[in-house]
Amino acid sequence: MEQSSTSQAFHWMSRSEYLSTLPLWRRCLAMLNWRPVFEIEQETARLRQEKENLKQEIERLRKGNERLDAVLQYSDSNSQTPPSTDSD
């Protein structure tokens, strides 16, 4: 069973590593017409990974809150207040 790319750890590539993954014609075009596309793609990938991590953290916290609520509800239903005694 293969995992999705969003669940894998983000790998930072240097500009030269990134360019080496491109076909030759695309590499030449990138050299001639340089724009900050590489940096934008890297930042976008980093932000997507961070967003995924935050979603997982929110889900983990939500489940923790549900467990705490269940424990509090259970303890409230089992706790009995002692009868009041008048000691006048």
N, C-alpha and C positions, 0 to 999 in steps of 0.2 A: 504494500500500500504506500503510495507516494504522498509526501506532504506538499502543501501549497507553498509557493515562494514567500508568502507573507508570514508564514510561521517559522521560516528559517531566519537565522541571525543575519543581520545586515552586514555586508562585506564592503568595506571602503576600498575603492580602486583609485589609483593615481590616474592622472590624465593620460600618461603614456600607456598604462595598462588598458585603459578604456579604448584608446585609439587603436591599440593592437588587436582588439576584438572586432574592429570594423573591417569591411572589405577594403581593398586597396583604393578603389575609386572614391569611397566615402572618406577614407583617411586623407586623401589628397584634397578633397573638397573641404574637409574640416580645417586643413592647414591653410588653404587659400582664403577661405571665408570664415575665419574664426569668430565665433560668437560664444557667449557663455552657456551654451547648451549643455555641455558636460556638467558644469557646476549646478545648473538648474536641475538636471536629471538626478544628480547625486543628492541634492537637497530634497527633492521630491521623494526619492526613495527613502531617505532618512526620516522624513516627516510621516510617510506612510507607515513605516515600522514603529515609530513613536506612537502614532495613533492606535495601531494594533495593540501595542503594549499597554496603552492607557485603557483601551476597551477591556483587555484581560484583567487589569488591575481593578477596574470598576466592577466587573463581574465577580471577582474574588471578594471584594469588599461587600457587595450586595449579598452574596451568600453568607458571609460572616455576620452581617447584620441580621439576616433571617435566623441564623442559629442563635444569636444573642437574644432576639425577640422571643424565640421559642423557649429558651431557658428561663427568661424573665417571666413569661406567661406561665410556665410550669411552676416556677417557684412561688408566684403570686397565688396560683390556684391551690397549692399545697400548704401555704402558710396560713395558720389560724391565729387570729388575734386572741390573746388570753382574755378571759372574762374579767370585766372590771370589778374591782372589789372596793367597797366603800369602807374606809377605815377611819370613821369619825370618833 
